[in-house]
Amino acid sequence: MRPPWRGIGAQVAILVLATTAVSLAIVAVGVIAVGRDTFAALMAEHGVSTTAANDMFDRSVSLVIVAALVLAGVAAVVLSVLVARRLTAPLREVSAAAQRLADGDYTARVDVGGPAEVASLAASFNQMAGQLEAQEQVRRDFVANASHELRTPLTNLQGYLEAMRDGVVQPDEAAFESLLEEVERLMRLSRSLDTLATGDVDRLPPSDQAELDLGAAVRTAVDLARPGLERAGLQVALELPPDVRARGEPDAVAQVMGNLLQNATRYTPSGGAVVVRAEPGPAFARVTVSNSGGGIPAVDLPHVFERFYRVDKSRDRASGGAGIGLAIVRRLVEANGGRVGAESEPGITHFWFTLPV
């Protein structure tokens, strides 16, 4: 345990007292050493002896100086204690809140007050605590989502296998297809988690980025996704100008388009429409994937590209994924120098990304 005198409050108090003592000592020495001679010289001009003058000085001025030194010392002690308390009180509050934060209380906050430097420290602590609280919420959402995503296919696998073991279900082609579908869902989830965990998309080497025909890449992605879109009962429209070019990593663009089209397939009700358009620009080319449907609430819209965020927490794996695909889209696009965004209103939602030309 640190000695009390090592604390910042005690050190500030000691510094204030030392400064006050030195200042008073200088004043006292100056008054007594210089003032005595001056006083004696003035009194001698009026016929008073030096001895009498010194006695008068000691009885009057010296006594006042001593009394002033005592009063100044007391005042210095009181002021130093007040200053030290004012300085250390918010620091103690930050220290206590930091301990609460370390113990898992992510709601810990402190009042922003005191000197400017201490107020800045308190504001920074509150900002850090808020970010940690948000990260903790993301972690909890991830655990809940991952558990949900894993539970459903595993339950189906367990049910099929137990039914086959008991002879309730025959191990025919349809049963194996169902088993394979559940395994593929687990594999897709695993690959998505690996992509986010390794962070490889954040380190795309510049050599992998080249000029590409963005229009052709978009058309290819739509052609690959069209059978799935049509099986879901969706109409697909493609709006491409003659020549749209950009710079990017081809595989990354393909994955971005695949994730956006998969997202549109999942969230567009049967009978709806998906429209994909590309637009050239002087500095950036833009691709937009629009789908009909209920839209995204305004409170959720800023978070749709965050990891593991799902607009409707009650969705199952068939109608809502684990909240990973759009996070991958953002990381891939930003790694290629572009931006992503989403806009929504009742009946229509637009997801877009840009790439430099």
DAKAUR-V366503 format. One record per pair of residues at least 24 apart in sequence whose ideal C-beta (glycine too) atoms are under 10 Angstrom apart, sorted by the first residue. I is the first residue (numbers start at 1). J is the second residue. D is the distance in Angstrom with one decimal. If there is no record, write none. Layout:
# DAKAUR-V366503
I|J|D  I|J|D
This chain:
# DAKAUR-V366503
7|84|8.6  7|88|7.1  7|91|9.5  7|92|9.7  8|84|7.9  8|87|6.9  8|88|6.0  8|91|6.8  9|80|9.3  9|81|8.6  9|83|8.7  9|84|3.7  9|85|6.7  9|86|9.3  9|87|6.4  9|88|3.8  9|89|8.9  9|91|8.4  9|92|8.9  10|80|9.7  10|81|10.0  10|84|7.0  10|88|8.9  11|84|8.4  12|80|7.0  12|81|9.7  12|83|6.2  12|84|4.7  12|85|9.6  12|86|9.7  12|87|6.0  12|88|7.9  13|76|9.4  13|77|8.1  13|79|9.3  13|80|4.1  13|81|6.1  13|82|9.5  13|83|7.4  13|84|4.5  13|85|9.2  13|87|9.7  13|88|9.8  14|80|7.9  14|84|9.2  15|80|8.1  15|83|9.7  15|84|9.5  16|76|6.4  16|77|8.8  16|79|6.8  16|80|3.7  16|81|9.0  16|82|9.8  16|83|6.3  16|84|7.9  17|73|8.2  17|76|5.7  17|77|6.6  17|79|9.5  17|80|5.5  17|81|9.8  18|76|9.6  18|80|9.6  19|76|8.5  19|80|9.3  20|72|6.7  20|73|7.2  20|75|8.3  20|76|3.8  20|77|8.7  20|79|8.4  20|80|7.8  21|69|9.2  21|72|9.2  21|73|7.4  21|76|7.6  23|72|8.6  23|76|9.2  24|65|9.3  24|68|8.1  24|69|5.4  24|70|9.9  24|72|5.4  24|73|7.2  24|76|8.2  25|69|8.5  27|65|8.2  27|68|8.6  27|69|8.5  27|72|9.0  28|62|9.3  28|65|5.6  28|66|8.3  28|68|8.5  28|69|6.0  28|72|9.8  29|65|10.0  31|61|7.0  31|62|8.6  31|64|9.2  31|65|5.7  31|68|9.4  32|57|8.6  32|58|9.4  32|61|7.9  32|62|6.4  32|65|6.5  32|66|9.7  35|61|6.3  35|62|9.0  35|65|8.7  36|61|8.1  36|62|8.2  83|115|10.0  86|113|9.6  86|114|6.6  86|115|8.0  86|118|9.1  87|114|7.0  87|115|6.7  87|117|9.5  87|118|6.9  88|114|9.5  88|118|9.3  89|113|9.0  89|114|7.3  89|118|9.1  90|114|4.2  90|115|8.3  90|118|4.8  90|119|7.7  90|121|7.9  90|122|6.0  91|118|6.5  91|121|7.7  91|122|9.1  93|118|9.6  93|122|7.7  93|125|9.4  94|118|8.1  94|121|6.3  94|122|6.0  94|124|9.5  94|125|5.5  94|126|9.6  95|125|9.9  97|122|8.9  97|125|6.6  97|126|8.7  97|129|7.4  98|125|7.0  98|128|9.4  98|129|8.8  100|129|9.2  101|125|8.4  101|128|8.3  101|129|5.8  101|132|6.9  101|133|9.1  104|136|8.6  105|129|9.2  105|133|9.5  106|130|8.6  106|131|9.7  106|132|5.6  106|133|3.9  106|134|8.8  106|135|8.7  106|136|5.2  106|137|8.4  107|133|6.8  108|132|9.4  108|133|9.0  109|133|9.6  134|306|9.4  138|303|9.9  138|306|7.1  138|307|6.5  138|308|6.3  138|309|7.8  138|323|9.8  139|307|10.0  139|308|8.8  140|308|9.6  141|306|9.3  141|307|8.8  141|308|5.2  141|309|7.0  141|310|7.9  141|313|8.1  141|322|9.9  141|323|7.6  142|193|9.4  142|196|9.9  142|307|7.1  142|308|4.3  142|309|9.6  142|322|8.4  142|323|8.2  142|324|9.5  143|308|9.1  144|308|8.8  144|310|9.8  144|313|8.0  145|189|9.9  145|307|9.8  145|308|5.2  145|309|9.0  145|310|6.6  145|313|8.3  145|317|9.8  145|320|9.3  145|321|8.9  145|322|5.0  145|323|6.0  145|324|8.8  146|189|7.9  146|193|7.8  146|308|7.8  146|322|6.6  146|323|9.9  146|324|9.6  148|310|9.6  148|313|9.2  148|314|10.0  148|315|9.3  148|316|7.7  148|317|7.4  148|320|9.7  148|322|8.1  149|185|8.1  149|186|8.6  149|188|9.8  149|189|5.5  149|192|9.8  149|193|9.8  149|308|9.9  149|316|9.3  149|317|5.7  149|320|9.7  149|321|7.7  149|322|4.7  149|323|9.4  149|324|9.2  150|185|9.5  150|186|7.2  150|189|7.3  150|190|9.7  150|317|9.4  150|322|9.3  151|317|9.2  152|182|8.4  152|185|8.3  152|316|6.5  152|317|5.2  152|318|8.6  153|179|9.7  153|181|8.5  153|182|4.0  153|183|7.6  153|184|9.0  153|185|4.9  153|186|5.4  153|189|8.5  153|317|7.2  154|182|7.9  154|185|9.9  154|186|7.7  155|182|9.2  156|181|8.8  156|182|5.0  156|185|9.1  157|182|5.2  157|183|7.4  157|185|9.9  157|186|8.5  158|182|9.9  182|317|9.9  185|317|6.7  185|318|9.5  185|321|9.8  188|262|9.6  188|321|8.8  188|322|9.4  188|324|9.3  188|325|9.5  189|317|8.7  189|321|8.4  189|322|6.1  189|324|7.7  191|324|9.6  191|328|9.9  192|259|9.2  192|321|8.4  192|322|7.0  192|323|9.7  192|324|4.2  192|325|7.0  192|327|8.7  192|328|6.6  193|307|10.0  193|308|9.9  193|322|8.3  193|324|7.1  195|255|8.7  195|324|8.0  195|327|9.2  195|328|5.6  195|331|8.2  195|332|9.0  196|307|6.3  196|308|9.0  196|324|6.5  196|327|6.5  196|328|6.8  196|331|7.7  199|331|8.0  199|335|9.8  200|331|9.5  200|335|9.2  201|249|9.2  201|252|7.0  201|255|8.8  201|328|7.1  201|329|9.9  201|330|9.5  201|331|4.6  201|332|5.1  201|333|9.4  201|334|8.7  201|335|5.1  201|336|9.1  202|331|6.4  202|332|9.4  202|334|8.3  202|335|5.7  203|335|7.6  204|248|9.1  204|249|5.5  204|251|9.6  204|252|6.8  204|331|9.9  204|332|8.2  204|335|4.8  204|336|6.7  204|337|9.7  205|249|8.9  206|249|9.7  206|337|9.9  207|249|9.6  208|248|9.0  208|249|4.6  208|250|8.4  208|251|8.2  208|252|8.1  208|335|9.8  208|336|9.1  209|246|9.9  209|247|5.7  209|248|5.8  209|249|5.1  209|250|9.1  209|252|8.5  209|335|9.0  209|336|6.1  209|337|7.8  209|355|9.4  209|356|9.1  210|247|6.8  210|248|7.9  210|249|7.8  210|250|7.6  211|245|6.2  211|246|7.6  211|247|5.6  211|248|8.8  211|357|8.6  212|244|9.8  212|245|7.0  212|246|6.4  212|247|7.2  212|248|6.0  212|249|8.6  212|250|5.7  212|253|6.8  212|285|10.0  212|355|8.6  213|243|7.9  213|244|7.5  213|245|6.1  213|246|8.7  213|250|9.7  214|240|9.2  214|243|9.3  214|244|4.6  214|245|5.9  214|246|4.4  214|247|9.2  214|248|7.7  214|253|7.2  214|257|9.9  214|278|6.0  214|279|9.8  214|280|8.4  214|285|5.3  214|286|9.4  214|287|6.9  214|355|6.7  214|357|8.8  215|240|4.8  215|241|7.1  215|242|7.8  215|243|6.7  215|244|4.0  215|245|7.8  215|246|9.4  215|278|5.5  215|280|8.8  215|285|8.9  215|287|9.3  216|240|8.9  216|243|9.8  216|244|8.7  216|245|9.6  216|278|9.9  217|244|9.2  217|246|8.8  217|248|8.5  217|250|6.8  217|253|5.1  217|254|6.6  217|256|9.4  217|257|6.9  217|278|9.0  217|287|8.9  217|355|9.9  218|244|7.7  218|253|8.3  218|254|9.8  218|257|6.2  218|261|9.9  218|276|6.2  218|277|8.6  218|278|5.1  218|285|9.9  218|287|5.9  218|289|9.3  219|257|9.8  219|276|8.8  219|278|8.9  220|250|9.9  220|253|9.7  220|254|7.4  220|257|8.3  221|253|8.1  221|254|6.1  221|255|9.2  221|256|8.5  221|257|3.4  221|258|6.0  221|259|9.9  221|260|8.5  221|261|6.4  221|276|8.1  221|287|9.5  221|289|9.6  222|257|7.7  222|261|6.9  222|274|8.8  222|276|5.5  222|289|9.3  224|254|8.6  224|257|8.7  224|258|7.3  224|261|8.3  225|257|7.9  225|258|6.9  225|260|9.3  225|261|4.0  225|262|7.2  225|264|8.5  225|265|7.1  225|274|8.7  225|276|9.2  226|261|9.0  226|274|9.7  228|261|8.1  228|262|7.9  228|265|5.7  229|261|7.2  229|262|9.6  229|264|7.7  229|265|5.6  229|268|8.4  229|272|9.9  229|273|9.7  229|274|6.0  229|291|9.8  230|265|10.0  231|265|8.9  231|270|10.0  232|264|9.5  232|265|5.3  232|266|8.6  232|268|7.3  232|269|9.1  232|270|6.3  232|271|9.6  232|272|8.8  232|274|9.3  233|268|9.0  233|269|8.4  233|270|3.6  233|271|5.6  233|272|7.9  234|264|7.9  234|265|6.8  234|268|5.5  234|269|8.7  234|270|7.2  234|271|7.7  234|272|5.6  234|273|6.5  234|274|5.5  234|291|8.0  234|292|8.7  235|268|9.5  235|271|8.2  235|272|7.4  235|273|4.3  235|274|7.2  235|275|8.8  235|292|9.0  236|261|9.0  236|264|9.3  236|265|9.9  236|273|7.6  236|274|5.4  236|275|8.0  236|276|7.6  237|273|6.6  237|274|7.3  237|275|4.5  237|276|7.3  237|277|8.4  237|290|9.0  238|274|9.5  238|275|7.8  238|276|5.3  238|277|7.6  238|278|8.9  239|275|6.7  239|276|7.1  239|277|3.8  239|278|7.5  239|279|8.9  239|288|9.0  239|290|9.8  240|276|8.2  240|277|7.2  240|278|5.3  240|279|9.4  240|287|9.7  241|277|8.9  241|278|7.0  241|279|7.2  241|280|6.4  242|280|9.5  243|280|7.2  244|277|9.8  244|278|4.5  244|279|7.2  244|280|4.9  244|281|9.2  244|285|5.4  244|286|9.0  244|287|8.3  244|355|9.8  244|357|9.0  245|280|7.3  245|285|6.8  245|355|9.4  245|357|6.2  246|278|9.1  246|280|8.5  246|281|9.2  246|284|7.6  246|285|4.2  246|286|9.2  246|287|8.8  246|336|8.7  246|337|9.6  246|338|8.1  246|354|8.3  246|355|3.8  246|356|6.5  246|357|5.4  247|284|9.9  247|285|9.1  247|336|7.5  247|337|7.3  247|338|9.3  247|355|6.4  247|356|5.2  247|357|6.6  248|285|9.3  248|332|8.9  248|333|8.4  248|335|9.3  248|336|4.3  248|337|7.8  248|338|7.3  248|353|9.9  248|355|4.8  248|356|7.9  249|332|8.0  249|335|7.9  249|336|5.9  249|355|9.8  251|332|9.2  252|328|9.6  252|329|9.7  252|331|9.4  252|332|4.5  252|333|7.9  252|335|7.0  252|336|5.9  252|338|10.0  252|355|9.6  253|287|8.7  253|332|8.0  253|333|8.8  253|336|7.7  253|338|9.7  253|353|9.1  253|355|7.4  254|332|9.8  255|325|9.5  255|328|7.1  255|329|8.1  255|332|6.1  256|287|8.3  256|289|9.7  256|325|9.7  256|326|9.9  256|328|8.0  256|329|5.1  256|330|9.2  256|331|9.8  256|332|5.2  256|333|6.0  256|336|8.8  256|338|9.1  256|340|8.6  256|351|10.0  256|353|6.3  256|355|9.2  257|287|7.5  257|289|7.9  257|329|9.1  257|353|9.1  258|325|8.8  258|328|9.9  258|329|9.5  259|289|9.7  259|321|9.6  259|324|8.9  259|325|4.2  259|326|6.9  259|327|9.4  259|328|6.0  259|329|5.0  259|332|8.5  259|351|9.5  260|287|8.2  260|288|9.3  260|289|4.4  260|291|9.5  260|325|8.1  260|326|8.1  260|329|6.3  260|340|9.4  260|351|5.5  260|352|9.0  260|353|7.8  261|289|6.5  261|291|9.4  261|351|9.9  262|321|8.1  262|325|6.3  263|289|7.8  263|291|8.2  263|304|9.2  263|320|9.9  263|321|7.8  263|325|5.7  263|326|6.4  263|329|8.3  263|349|9.5  263|351|7.0  264|289|5.6  264|290|8.0  264|291|4.1  264|292|9.4  264|293|8.9  264|349|8.4  264|351|7.7  265|291|8.4  266|291|9.5  266|315|8.9  266|317|9.7  266|318|8.2  266|319|6.6  266|320|6.8  266|321|6.5  266|325|8.8  267|291|6.5  267|292|9.7  267|293|5.7  267|294|8.5  267|295|9.9  267|296|8.8  267|311|8.6  267|312|9.3  267|315|9.2  267|319|7.8  267|320|7.7  267|321|9.6  267|349|7.5  268|292|6.0  268|293|5.2  268|294|9.9  268|349|8.8  269|293|5.9  269|294|8.0  269|319|9.8  272|347|9.6  272|348|9.8  273|348|9.3  275|348|9.2  275|350|9.0  277|350|9.6  277|352|9.3  279|352|9.3  279|354|9.3  280|357|7.4  281|354|7.7  281|355|9.8  281|356|9.6  281|357|6.8  282|357|7.4  283|354|8.8  283|356|6.7  283|357|6.3  284|337|8.9  284|338|6.8  284|339|7.8  284|353|9.5  284|354|4.0  284|355|6.5  284|356|5.8  284|357|6.4  285|338|8.8  285|353|9.5  285|354|6.6  285|355|5.5  285|356|8.1  285|357|5.6  286|338|9.0  286|339|9.3  286|341|9.6  286|352|5.9  286|353|7.4  286|354|4.9  286|355|8.3  287|333|9.7  287|338|9.5  287|351|9.2  287|352|6.5  287|353|5.8  287|354|7.8  287|355|7.9  288|341|9.4  288|343|9.0  288|350|5.4  288|351|7.1  288|352|4.3  288|353|8.4  288|354|9.9  289|342|10.0  289|349|9.0  289|350|7.4  289|351|5.0  289|352|7.4  289|353|8.9  290|343|9.1  290|344|9.9  290|348|6.2  290|349|6.8  290|350|4.7  290|351|7.8  290|352|8.8  291|344|9.9  291|348|7.5  291|349|5.7  291|350|8.4  291|351|8.3  292|347|6.2  292|348|5.9  292|349|8.1  293|344|9.1  293|346|9.3  293|347|7.4  293|348|7.7  293|349|6.3  294|344|9.2  294|346|7.0  294|347|7.7  294|348|9.8  294|349|8.6  295|343|9.8  295|344|4.5  295|345|5.7  295|346|4.8  295|347|6.3  295|348|6.8  295|349|5.7  296|342|6.9  296|343|9.0  296|344|4.0  296|345|9.1  296|346|10.0  296|349|5.8  296|351|9.8  297|344|8.2  298|344|7.9  298|345|9.3  300|342|9.6  300|344|8.9  301|341|9.5  301|342|5.9  301|343|7.8  301|344|5.9  301|349|9.2  302|342|8.7  303|342|9.8  304|329|9.9  304|330|9.4  304|340|9.5  304|341|9.6  304|342|5.3  304|344|8.8  304|349|9.4  304|351|8.2  305|329|6.9  305|330|4.3  305|331|9.0  305|333|9.5  305|334|9.8  305|340|6.0  305|341|8.4  305|342|7.3  305|351|9.1  306|330|8.5  307|331|9.3  311|344|9.7  326|351|7.6  329|353|6.9
